[in-house]
Amino acid sequence: MIKFEHSVFALPFALTGALLAWRDEGFSRSGLWARLAWIVVCMVSARSVAMAFNRVLDHEIDARNPRTKMRHLPAGLLSRRFAWGFIAIWAFVFIFAARELNWMCFLLSPVALAIPMFYSFTKRFTSMSHIVLGFSLGIAPAAAWIAMRGSLDWRIVWLTAAVTLWTAGFDIIYACQDYAFDVHAGLYSIPKTLGIAGALWMSRALHLGMLICLLALVKSFALGPVALAGVAAVAGLLLWEHRLVRADDLSRIDAAFFTMNGYVSVIFFVFWATDIFLK
């Protein structure tokens, strides 16, 4: 129903935030691996709650959309009762894992769940739903910092901004395939507002903004040439992603959305983790 493997989009950025916090505290090894493990549990469980909630809330919309009518709930493969039970279990797991990290994480855990759940409502009233989705993933590295340090350093917000812009950009590309349905159903999206060609240009602008934020992050944390090489690698992947999709040819959206963005997050983490460990 929710594809656990798609956790790869935000998880590497969360782990990058955790490693930056570890570096900032002087590479203390006290409880490092336990904290990283609980961060992974939090990431997977929060995403499970958010995605399942989205499936429940969009049940009727998905049933009317030819692209999504075979999803588990509209196709009758799973029941709404099962989905609500799934949401409750993973919400408990998330809050428990947050409590195991520190009290600040525990106190903020309802907010961390509320933000991505709120996203599910936004397509009903604003074209900025893509930005809200981006922020839902973007809070991951800042949350990981809080998990490691028990407080927030505003330098990590550059990574939150980068992930927000990156996610919003690729979600706009993905939404292009639902342009006709959004117009017919009265839903809101950037493709509906700007047209497909305009939406693709908006996506490019957001991804350029992501790269600027990553460069600001490199400067803020005084990272080295390997981190800069990681930014260059991400830029190359994003350029390739945008070459896969044109306004008159959306046939390769799945490759642009799933494959390329999976590479972006993993390759980014490899370069930046290497830079952090080398220092």
MARNUPA-992791 format. One record per atom (N, C-alpha, C): x, y, z. Coordinates in steps of 0.02 Angstrom, whole numbers, plus 50000, padded with zeros to 5 digits. Atoms other than C-alpha are relative to their C-alpha. Example, Ala and Ser with C-alpha at 12.3 -4.5 7.8 and 13.67 -1.06 7.14 Angstrom:
2
500454994150000 506154977550390 500455006050000 499584994149997 506844994750357 499615005550037 
//
This chain:
279
500414993950000 500005000050000 500425006350000 499624993849993 501375012450042 500724999549976 499325001050028 502995004949971 500545002450048 499484998349951 504255004850113 500645002449966 499374998350033 505675006149986 500045007449981 499984992950017 505155024049946 500225004350058 499694996349944 505815028950118 500695002649981 499334998050021 507455030850023 500025007449981 499994993050021 506915048249967 500255004550056 499834995449946 507065056850137 500514997250049 499585003049949 508025044450244 500745002049994 499294997950004 509785048350175 500125007250022 499924993149978 509495066850207 499945000550076 500055000249928 508945063150385 500654997550031 499375002749974 510505052750413 500575005049991 499504994750010 511555066950340 499945005150056 500104995349944 510785078750468 500264997250065 499755003249939 511195066150605 500765000150002 499265000150001 513005064650549 500295007050008 499774993249989 513205083550541 499965001950074 500074998749928 512555084450720 500544996350039 499475004149968 513765070550770 500675003449993 499384996450012 515195080150691 500035006250044 500014993849962 514645096050780 500114998850074 499895001449928 514675087550950 500684996850013 499315002349990 516465082050922 500094992549990 499955007150016 516175064350856 499984995650062 500095004249941 515645057751025 499674993549980 500275006550018 515305039151010 499494997450049 500485002249949 514145038451160 499304999249970 500675001550023 512565029951100 499875001749927 500094997850070 512875034650917 499564995149961 500355004950042 512265018550837 499284999050023 500695000649975 510745017250950 499585005949977 500374994150023 510235035050906 499854999649926 500125000750072 510455031750720 499454994949987 500515005250010 509405015950735 499305002750016 500664997149982 507985025350823 499785005249949 500174995250053 508075039050691 499714996449940 500265003950056 507815025850556 499294997650015 500675002249979 506325018750653 499515005849994 500444994250004 505595036250667 499845001849928 500104998250071 505835039650481 499504995349967 500435004950033 505025023550423 499295000250028 500675000049970 503585024350547 499615006449984 500354993750017 503185042850515 499764999949928 500215000450070 503165039850329 499434995149991 500545004950005 502065024550352 499335003150021 500614996649978 500795034850450 499765004949947 500204994850048 500815049150325 499734997149935 500225002950064 500655038250170 499344996350008 500635003749989 499295027150243 499425004950010 500514994949990 498325042550300 499805003149933 500134997250066 498485049750125 499564995349959 500405004950037 497795033650051 499274999850025 500675000049972 496305033850170 499625006349980 500344993750014 495905052150144 499845000749925 500104999450072 496085050849954 499644993949970 500315006250023 495125034449942 499525001349941 500504998750052 493685041649840 500315003449938 499664996850056 494805052849733 500394994949959 499625005150034 495945038249693 499564995449959 500455004550035 494445027849641 499775003149933 500224996750062 493985040949508 500565001449952 499424998550042 495745043349441 500244993749965 499795006150036 496205030749304 500704997750020 499325001949981 498025031249362 500034996550067 499945002449931 497645026949543 499434995350021 500595003949980 496015016949539 500164992950021 499815006849980 496975000549563 500424999950063 499675000149935 497785006049725 499604995750048 500285005249958 497414994449869 499315001650028 500654998449971 495965003749950 499445000649948 500544999650049 494955008749796 499884993449963 500095006550033 495264991449720 499714994750047 500295004749953 494604983049878 500484994750025 499505004849977 496244973849913 500125000550075 499954998949928 496314981550087 499405004250021 500574996249975 494954988950196 500235006450035 499844993849964 494885006250272 500124998550074 499895001949930 494774997950442 500724997750011 499305002249996 496434989350410 500475006049997 499574994250009 497195005750352 500035004250063 500004996149938 496645014950510 500384996450055 499615003849951 497355000950617 500745000549987 499304999350021 498975001950518 500275006850022 499804993349980 499045020750550 500115000450075 499954999749927 498755018650737 500624996450026 499415003949978 500105005350756 500645003849986 499384996550018 501435015250663 500065006750036 499964993849961 500975031350753 500274998550070 499745002049935 501285022350918 500744998549996 499295001650009 502945015650853 500415006449995 499644993750009 503455033250800 500085003750066 499974996349938 503025041350965 500454996550051 499565003849955 503885027351062 500735001149982 499314999050022 505465029050956 500245007150015 499814993149984 505445047950979 500165000750074 499874999749928 505345045451167 500674996850017 499355003249988 506865033951159 500585004549981 499464995550020 507865047851076 500125005350053 499944995049946 507555062451195 499325003350010 500644997049983 506175072651275 499785005149949 500194995150052 506235086251142 499674996549941 500305003950054 505885073251008 499304997550020 500655002449977 504475066051112 499485005550000 500484994449997 503655083051139 499815002449930 500144997750068 503795087250954 499704994649955 500245005550042 503215070250892 499305001149971 500664998750031 501375075350869 500045005049943 499914995150054 501945090250765 500304996749939 499675003450055 503075079250661 499524995549961 500515004050035 501585067950621 499485004549967 500544995750025 500355082250596 500185003349934 499804996450061 501375091050461 499894995849937 500125003950061 501415076750333 499274997749993 500715001850006 499625071850376 499605006049973 500344994050026 499075089850343 500085000549925 499894999750072 499845088550170 499434996749961 500515003750036 498495076050121 499385004249985 500584995750011 497175089850133 500135005549948 499834993750034 498115103250036 499795000349927 500184999850071 497735098149857 499275002149989 500704998050004 495925102349897 499905007550002 500104992749995 496255120949923 500595004349979 499444995850020 497995126449865 500464996449950 499525002750048 499195124049720 500694999050033 499365000649965 500615125249848 500064993450038 499975006549967 500275107349904 500694996849990 499345002950013 501945102549825 500515002650050 499544997149950 502865114349943 499874996950069 500175003149936 501935107050092 500284992950003 499705006650003 502455089650037 500755000450009 499284999149993 504235095850018 500215001350071 499844998549931 504225102950193 499904993950045 500125006149961 503525086550260 500624995549999 499375003750003 505125078150200 500585004250025 499454995649982 506205093350231 500135000550074 499884999649928 505945093050419 500424994150024 499655006049978 506815075950423 500725001550024 499324998749975 508635082250434 500015004350063 500034995949939 508165095550563 499784995750059 500225004549947 507235082250663 500564995450022 499435004449983 508755070850654 500525003850041 499534996049959 509835085050720 499755000450072 500294999749933 508645087150867 500074993350036 499935006649970 508715068350894 500704998850026 499315000949979 510605069150907 500215004850056 499754994949954 510805085351005 499505002350052 500504997749953 509155088651094 499815007249992 500154993150016 509065106051017 500115001149926 499954998650071 509025114450847 500545005249987 499524995150025 510475123150760 499735002649933 500334997250059 509815135050627 500394998849936 499635001650061 511225130250507 499704994249963 500275005950032 510355113750474 499375001749960 500604998050037 508845123350409 500165000849925 499815000050071 509825125350246 499864993349968 500155006650027 509645106550224 499254998849997 500735000350002 507795107550269 499745003649937 500224996250059 507585120850133 500184996249936 499795003650060 508575110450008 499544994149986 500445005850009 507525094850036 499295002249981 500664997450016 505925105050032 499955001849926 500014997950070 506355112649862 500094994149953 499885005950041 506995096149792 499364995949994 500615004050001 505425086649842 499445003449962 500524996250035 504245100249782 500124999849925 499835000150071 505165100449616 499834993549967 500155006450033 505035081949581 499264998150007 500725001449994 503245081149646 499615003749946 500324996350055 502755094449518 500074996049935 499925004150060 503495083549381 499514994150002 500445005849993 502515068549446 499275002049990 500704997850004 500905078749456 499795001849929 500184998350069 501005083149271 499574994649967 500395005350031 500285066149228 499275000150022 500694999549976 498705070449327 499685006749980 500244993350019 498445087349242 499264999849980 500695000350025 496835082349152 499524998250057 500445002149944 496115073749307 499915005750050 500054994549952 496515088549421 499525005449974 500464995150029 495605100249302 499284997650006 500685002849999 494095088749293 499744999450072 500225001349931 494035084949481 500005006250044 499984993849960 494325102849539 500545000050053 499455000249953 495945098649629 500525005349981 499514994750011 497395110849646 500704997149991 499315002150011 499155108549578 500355005349957 499624995450042 500535118449494 499884998649926 500155001250071 500265109549327 499325002849979 500664997250017 498425114549332 500035007649996 499964992749997 498875132549376 500425002949943 499534997250048 500345135149258 500014996549933 499945004250059 500065121749127 500614995650007 499455004849992 501275107349101 500675003249985 499364996850017 502635117649016 500225004850056 499834995549946 502555131049151 500194996450064 499845004049941 502565117849288 500704997249997 499325002750007 504155110049219 500525005450011 499544994549986 504995127049222 500025001650075 500024999049927 504425129449402 500424994750035 499615005449971 505175112449444 500755001349993 499294998450011 506835117649367 500245005550047 499814994549956 506845133749467 500074997650073 499975002749931 506505124349630 500634995850009 499405004149995 507925112149594 500635004349999 499444995349996 509095126649560 500065002850070 500004997649932 508585133549728 500284994950049 499725005349958 509005116749807 500765000249999 499275000050007 510785117549740 500305006150036 499764994049965 510995135349808 499994998850075 500055001549928 510415129449980 500554995150021 499475004749983 511645114949976 500685003450003 499374996349998 513075126749936 500045004350063 500024996249938 512535137750081 500144995550060 499895004849946 512535122350192 500744998150004 499295001450001 514305117950138 500395005550034 499654994349969 514875135350187 499855000450075 500204999449929 513905135250352 500384995150044 499665005249960 514735119150411 500734999149981 499305000350021 516425122350328 500184993049976 499875006650027 516325105950234 500525000449944 499445000250046 517645100250111 499824998649928 500105001050072 517885096249927 499574993949983 500425005950015 517015079249938 499265001950003 500704997649995 515405087749995 499825004149938 500124996050061 515575100049850 499924995549940 500075004850055 515815085349732 499314996850003 500675002849993 514195078249803 499475004749973 500474995150027 513285094349760 500034999849923 499925000450073 513995093249583 499664993749973 500325006350022 513405075149570 499255000750001 500724998849996 511665080149627 499775004449942 500174995550056 511655094249498 499964996149934 500005004050061 512105081849361 499394995549995 500595004449999 510725069849413 499365003849987 500604995950011 509435083649419 499955002349928 500004998150071 509955089649247 499754994349957 500225005950038 509735072049181 499264998750011 500705000949985 508055070649268 499565004549957 500404995350038 507415086149180 500064998749924 499955001950071 508045079649013 499544994249982 500435005750012 506945064349034 499275001949986 500704998050004 505325074249038 499925006449960 500174994050039 504615086548912 499255001150002 500714998449998 502945095248903 499604995749951 500355004050050 502505085148749 500174992550004 499825007049992 503225068648813 500114998550074 499965001749929 502845062748990 500094992550011 499975007349997 503165044348952 500534997450049 499455002349956 504735043649061 499965003250069 500084996949934 504015051749217 500214995250056 499825004749947 504225035849320 500764999650009 499275000149995 506085035249278 500265006350032 499784993749971 506265053649320 499835000450074 500244999349932 505265052349481 500334995050047 499765005249954 505765035749559 500754998849994 499315002050008 507445031149485 500495005650014 499514994649994 508335047849472 500005003050070 500014997049933 507745054549640 500254995250053 499685004849956 508235038449725 500755000649998 499284999050009 509975040949653 500225006550034 499824993549970 509985059249709 500124999350075 499955000349927 509675055349892 500574995450023 499485004749979 510835040249904 500705002649984 499344997550019 512295047949808 500185006150041 499884994349955 512115064049907 500274997650067 499795002549934 512255054250069 500704997049997 499345003150005 513775044350010 500545005249999 499494994750004 514745060049964 500065003850066 499974995949940 514265069850118 500234996050061 499775004149944 514515055550241 500764998949994 499285000750010 516235052750164 500375006250022 499684993749981 516675071150187 500015000750076 500044999449927 516095070750369 500494995350033 499555004949969 517075054950409 500735001849987 499314998150016 518645061350321 500255005550047 499814994549955 518635076650434 500014997850073 
//
